[in-house]
Each structure stands twice: as C-alpha cells, then as structure tokens.
Amino acid sequence: MKKTLSLLMALLMLFGTISFAENTETDPLETILSGMTLRDKVAQMMIASFRVWKEVPPEGAEQPAEEPPKVNITELNEEIREMVSRNHFGGILLFGENISNAEQTLGLISDFQTTNQAGGGLPQIFFTHQEGGSISRISYGTQGIGNMALGATGDPENARTTAAAFGEEYRPAAKHSEGDDEVIRSQIERAVVSYAANGTRDEEALSALASLNPSLGEKWMRIMDLWETSVTVNEALPDGLPDDDSLCLVGLGFQLNPDGTMREELVERLKVMLAASEKYPNAVIVCTGGGTAADDQTATEAGRMAEWLEAHGVNPSRLIVEDHSLTTAQNAIYTFNILSERYPQVKQIALISSDYHIATGTLLFGAEAILRGSAIEVVSNASWHASGGTLSAMFQAGALIELSGDVETAFEIYYETYDIHELPPLHQETAAES
C-alpha cells in the first residue's frame, strides 16, 4: 500500500482569495479566464520545483577553476523571483532542499505567493512528499516509518494514524500562515485607505506589514513614496526619450459606446498617441482595454484603438493589443505580463491618456513595477485635456488594493460601498514586536 501525502503541504499554502464584487454581472471564473493568455493557462497546469541553485558562467565566458557550489533554495533569489513573476505556475513542489524549519518554510511560501500574484498570477498551491521513512521532505517534527513498513503490518488503521499525526502537527502552521496572509492584506488595506482618507501615512500599519513580510513591507513603503510624488502632466511627449524600441507608449482605454464605437474621449486620447508615435517612430505601442460595449460583445477598447491607429498610418507591427483588462489596475498587470513575456527590450514606459487619468496611471504602473520587481520605469506621459473627469485618492487606494490581489475590497471602493469607518484593525502584536 502506498499513500502519498503530497497534499500535506497544501495545508501550509498562503492561499489568497480571488473574488469579485457581488454587483458585477460577469461570472468570476469567466473574468479570470478572459484575462489569461494561452501561456498563463498552460502554466496553470504546471507544478514547478526549484531545489538547488548553481551559478554557471555564460557560454564562451572564462570558466572558474573550481566547480561552482550548489546552494539549496531556501529563499528566492532575483532570477527565480523574475521567473515566478513572469510564468505564473499553478503550483510549487517543495523538496528537502527547500525546507529548513517551519518559520523559514512559511517565509519561502509567502515569498512565492507574493511574487507570483504581484506579477498577475493566481494564488499557487504548494506540495511536498511526506510519506515517512526515506521519503520525508519535511525534516523537522514527527518522522514516520516508510510505506512499505506500514503496509507490512496489514492494518490500514496504522496508515490513517500516521497520516493523522502528520496532519495534526502541521495544522497549526497552516492556520498561522493563512492568518498571516489575511493580516498582510488587512495592513495593506489599512495603509492605503488611511492615506487616501487623511493624507498622512499610517506608519503603524506599514510597520506591521514590514514585520510580517520585510520584502513586501519595503515594496509598499516605495509605493507610498511614489504616491506622495507629484506628477507633471504633459500635453505632448517631451524630447529626450529613447529613440528605439526600449520605449513603450501605453495608451489607456476608455469605455466604448453600447454599439462598440469609440467615445469622443478615447478618440482624443488616440490623437495624442498618434502624435507621440510619430515623434518616437521606433517605440512599441500598447493599446489597453477589454470589452465594455453593452451591445457588442466582440468589441474591445484595445481592438478599436489599434484599428484607428493603423488606419491613421501606424505600422501594425508596432501595435500590441491588450484586450482583457477592465480596470486601470488590470491595464498595468496585463501590460506588464505582455512586456515581460514578449518584449524584454522595453525599459521605459510613457503613458497616454486624459489629463485627469495620468497621475493614477503613473501610480499604478509604477506600483506594479515595484511589486513584481521589474526594472521598467514610467518616465513620461502625454495627455488630452478633458473638460471634466476626476479620479479621487480613494479610487487610487482601491486600485492599489486591486494590485495587491484583494479584488473584492477594490470593487467595494470603486462602487462606493466601502465603509471607511470599518478599517481593518492594526495588527497590534506585530506592531508591538516591531
């Protein structure tokens, strides 16, 4: 008899919640699937493993006198972090090389989850083999006998007892990890909503976040710095930007008319984009925005934008169509997904939108770069002057929360059903420790 306890590590997973506001009409599963590329869907069926790391000089380079050492992967390095952020694997299989103790293992899982979701991936499932005997990847805690020995007893109850012992021992760790994940989300929510409402940082929430996850805490401190930085809104792109395809012009979409035609505001944004594309003829161009036409399910903002630009002389080889996003936060997530997968030469982004939208776009694209550890920078913008239209700091808070993976809270803010008087409590114990 062989019973593989591969799912025991699933008890340790930091499983974020993907959900959508109840007053949206879109099926949540369809929304998730519509935002996934074919590459994402294939990756969801893959379980990746990172056991050891060895630095190998590039081909043709001078080889070291001694063989480079192999290092166990007990924490993510930058190369693995970039790979996880870009590929969105469905799960991770942990081996003994990945597991030192409970605290380290939970930290590693948390880092995998944070990196993957910041890159636009769905929450991952984690596995390990803990059969007992020689197949025991978790080296701490109770060590059971092997399956052959269990089978030799002829009593299935012995297998159940062994499995129950493992499960009971790891259950507190699972509850602790899930609790930490929820506290992390609540401290991010508290930090950004407090800033939007009061204009001042909630240093206690940020400190609590840093205590729970130092890497993530440092990223959100940088995002707060970015939020506090004023943005100069330009009518046209300035001189001095790169003249090659390391520059990407990102056009943010606008809701279509019910029949699928473009509204005046989107056309005016495209005129600004056309001028920018002519000034920087080697830049690649991303058109962003999904299906927002009530009576035409085939029309997308990005599709209509690309058609207009091509009709006005832009070479179609320069055009990238991101036609799944329905929010500005999703504009950022899906654009970075495409650029990281297919356009690694892009290093700088210039945003094209309406004037009132530029600050929010700059914040969200900059925040997404920080969260996924991308070297791409938002360096400039060009805008159409809209006669009306505003985006509040609270809207920006909702969008940042959406980037963090808490879609449900984000949509409560978007639809103004969020109760500012019911902010998550400060994680007092962590704050005291910090």
N, C-alpha and C positions, 0 to 999 in steps of 0.2 A: 504494500500500500504506500502510495506516495502522495502526500498532501503538501502542496507548495503554499506557503503563507505569504505569497507575493503581495497581497493587499494589506498586510500589516502596516506598511509604510504609508498607505493611504490615510491611516489614522493620524499621521503626522503632517498631512498636507495643509498648507495655508491656502484654503480654497476661498478666493474672493467671490462675491456674488455678482452675477450679470443679470440684471433685471431692468425693466422699463416701466415708466410711469403708467398707471392704470388707465389714464385718459388718452393714451395713444391708441390708434386704431390698428397699428401694424403688429402682426404676430411677432413676438420677441425672437423666436427661432429663425423666422424668415429675415428679420432685420439683421441678426448676426450673420447668417449665411450670405446675405446680399452684400455685406461689407467684406467678405473674404475672397481673396484671389484663389485661383486654382492651386497655386503654390501653398497658400495657407491651408486649404482643405486637405491636400496631400500631407502636409506637415502635421496636421491634427491626428493622422493615423500612425505617426512615428513616435517611438519611445527612444529618446537619446540617452547616451551614457558618456560621462567624462570621468575616467578613472585616474589617469596619471597625465602629467604634462612634461614634455621634454623639449627644450629649446634646440631647434635644428637650424643651422645656418642655411640661407637660401642657396639654391643650386648655382654652382660656379664660384661661390664665395670660399675663402680660405677655411678649411676645416680645423676645428680645435685639436690640440694634441691629445686630449683625453675625451672620452665619450661623455656628452652632457648628462648630468644626473636626471633621473626620473623623479618627479615631485608629485606626491599624492594630491588630488584635487579636494581639499577640504574647505576652500573658499574660491570664489570666482576671480580669475584674472581678467584683464581687459579684453583679451582675444576671445575667451569663452563668453564673456558678457556681450560682446558685439554679435557673436554667433547666435546666442539665445534671443537677443533682441530682434534680430533680423529674420530668424527662421520660424519662430512660433511653434515649437514642437508640442505635441499633445501631452507628453509626459516625460519624466526623467526617471531612469533606473539608477539607484544608488548601490554601489559596491562597498566592500570593506574599506577600500582606499579613501572613500568619501566620508567615512563615519569614525569620529574620534570619541565623542561624548554627546550627551543629549543636547547641551547648550549649543555646541558647535554645529550639530546636525540641523537643529531648528533654524539657526542663523543662515546656514547654507540654503535650506529650502526657502526661507524668506527672501533671500537674495535672488534665487532663481525666479520666484514668483514676481517679485517687484520688477526685475529686469525684463522678463517676458511681457508682463502686462503694460509696462511703460512703453514697450515697443509696439503695442497694439494687439498683443496676443491674448487669448483666452486663458483663464486660470488652468494651471497644469495639474496633473495627477502624478504622485510620486510613488515609486515601487521599490521594494528590495526583496531579496530571498532570505528568509529566516526559517529554514526548515529544521534547524537543530543539527547537532553533530558537526561535520565539516562544512556544511552549507549554512553558515551563520554570519551574515554580513554585519549585524549589529553586535559589536564585541563587548559592550557593557551590559550589565544586568544579567538576568537568568539565561543560562545556556542549556538548552535541552539536548537530549540524545538524538541520534540520527533517525531518519525514517525507516531504515532497514531494521534497526533495533526495535523501534516501536511496532513495526509490522510483525516482527518475530514473536511478540507477546501474544498475538492472536486476539487482542481485545481492543476494538475500536474506541472504547472509552478512554484508553490511555492517550490516543491521538487527540481526542477532544480536550482532555485535561491539560495536555501540553500547550495546545493552541490557546486555551482559555488563560493559562498562566502568562503566555506572551502578551495576549490582548490586554489583560488587566494591568500588566506592568507598563505598557506603552500608552494606555488610555489617558492617564494624567498629562502626558506630554502632548498628546493630540489636543486635548481640551485647552492646554496652556497656549499652544501655537495658534489655535483658532481664536482664542481670546485676544492674543497679541495682535492678530490680523485685524480684528474688529476695533481694537483700541487705536491702532495705527490709522485706520480710516477715519475714526472719530476725531483724532487730533488734527489730521489734515483738514477735515471739515471745519472744526472749530477755528483753526488758524486763519483760513481764507475768508470764512464768513465774518469773523470778528473784524478783520481788516477792512472788508468791504463795508461793513456797517459803521465802524468807528474811525477808520482812517489811521489806526495805530496797530502795531504788531501785537499779537498775543504771544509774548515771549515764553510764557509758561507752557502753552500748547506746543510751541516749536521745540522747547527744551525736552518736553516729554516725548515728542516724536524722535528726537535725536537719541534719547536714552534707549528707546525701543529698537531703533534701527539707525545707527550712526550714518551709514551711507545715504539712506533716504532722507534723513534729517538734514544733512548737508545740502542735498539737492533742493529741498524745499526752502532752505534759507536763501539759496541762489535765486530761486523763483521769486521769493518775496523781494529780493534786491531788484530783480528785473521789473517787478510790478511797480516799485517805487520810482523807477527811472522814467523820466519824461520822454515822450516820443515826438520827434519832429515830423509833421505830416507834410509831404511834398505834393505839389501839383504834377510834377514830372520827375522821372528818374534823373539824379544828378550825374555829372561827369565823373570819371574815375573808377567806375565799377569794372570788373574783369571783362575783357573783350572776347572771351572764349566760352566754352560750354561748362566751365566750372560755375557759371552764374545761371541761376534758375529763376524765371519770372513766374510767380504763383498768382493766378487770378482767382479770387474768391467769388463764388457764385451768389445768386440771388433768386428768390422764389419765382418760378415761372407762372405765367397766366394759366388758368384752368385748361385751355386748349393746347398748352405746350409751347406757345410762343414766348419770347422773352419780353419782360417788362422794360420800360424805359431805363430804369436804373442800371440794369445789367448791361444793356447796350452801351450806356455811357461809360461804364467801367471798361468795356471792351475797347472803346475808342482810346482810352488811356493805355490799355495793354498794347494796342496796335502801335501807338507812338513809341512805347518802350521797346517793343520788339524790333522796330526799325532803328532805334538808336543803338541797340545791342543785338545785332543780327546773328550772332553765334550762340546766344543764350537759348537754353531749352525752356519750354513753356508748359506749365501745368495748369490745366483748367479743372476746377474742383466744383463738385456739387452733384447730388443724386437726383432722383425723380421726385419732383414737387408739383407736378401738373395734375390737378384733380381728375381731369377728364381724359388724360393721355398717359397711360402707364408706361409707354415706351420712351417718352421724352425725358431727358435729364438736363440739368443745368450745364454740366460739363460738356455734354454732347452738342448742345446748341451753341455754346461758346466756341468750341473747336470748329464747328461748321462756319460760323460767322468769320472767324479769323482766317480760315482757309479761303473763304470767298473774297476776303479783302487782301489776298496776296501772301499770307504767311505760309511758308513751306510746311506741308503736313508732317514732314519728318521731324520737325521741331516740337510738335504738339504731343502732349501727354494728357490723356483723359482719365481723370479720377472721378468716376460717376457713381460712387456708392455712398458718399457722406451726406448727412442730413443736418449737421451742426458744424459750427466753426471748429470745435474741438476735433470732430471727426475729419474735417478738412486737413488738420495738422497731422493726425495719426496716419491717415491713409496716404497722404502725400509723402510722409517720411518712409512709410513702408515701400512705396514705389521707388523712391530715390535710392534707398539703401540696397534694394534688390537689383535694380536695373541701371542706375545712373551713379555709380560710386565716384565719378569725377566731380559731381556737384559739391561745392564747398560753401557757396553763399546763395542766399535767397533774397529776392526783392518782392515785396507783396504789392498787389494791385487790387484796390477796392474803392469803396466810398470813403470819404474823409472820416466820418464818424466810426468807421469799422477798423481803421488802420491800427489804433492803439491796442484794441482787443486781439486782432490778428497777430500783431507783433508779440504780444504777451504769450499767446497760446502756442505759436510756432516756436518761440524761444523756450518756453517751458517744456514742450515736447522734446526738443533737442537735449535739454538738461536731463530729463527723466530717462531717456534712452541712451545717454552718454554719447550723443552724436557730435561730431566736430562741425556740422553745418551751422552757419550763423545767419541770422536775419540782419542784413546790413543796410537795407534801404526800403523805400516804398514810393508809390505814386498813386494819386487818388483823384476821384471825381468829387467835386463839391456838391453835396446833396443839400437840397433846400430844407430837408427835415431828416429825422432819424437820430436816435441816440442809443447807446448801449451803456447801461449803468455798471457801477463797480460790483453790484450784487450779481448781475448777469455774468460778469467776468469770473466771479467766485464760482458760480455754477459750472462754467466751462472748465475751470481748473479742476474742480471736483470730478467732472466727467473724464478729464485726462487721467486722474488718479485711479479710475476704474469704477467709481461709485456712480453709476448711471442713474439709478433711481433718485438719489438725492439731487443730482444735477437737474433732472427734469422737474422735480418739485420746485426748484428755484426758477427754472425757465417759465413754468406755468403759474408762478406766483402763489403756490400752495404751501410753500415752506414757511414754517413758524420760527421767526428769528428768536423768539423767547424760549425756544426749546433746544438751544445749542447743546451738543454733547457735553457731558461733564469733563472737567480736566482729569487726566489720569494722575490722581494725587500721589499714589505710591511711587510711581516713576518720577514724578516731579520732585518729590522729596529726596529720592536717591540721587538725582542729578544735581 
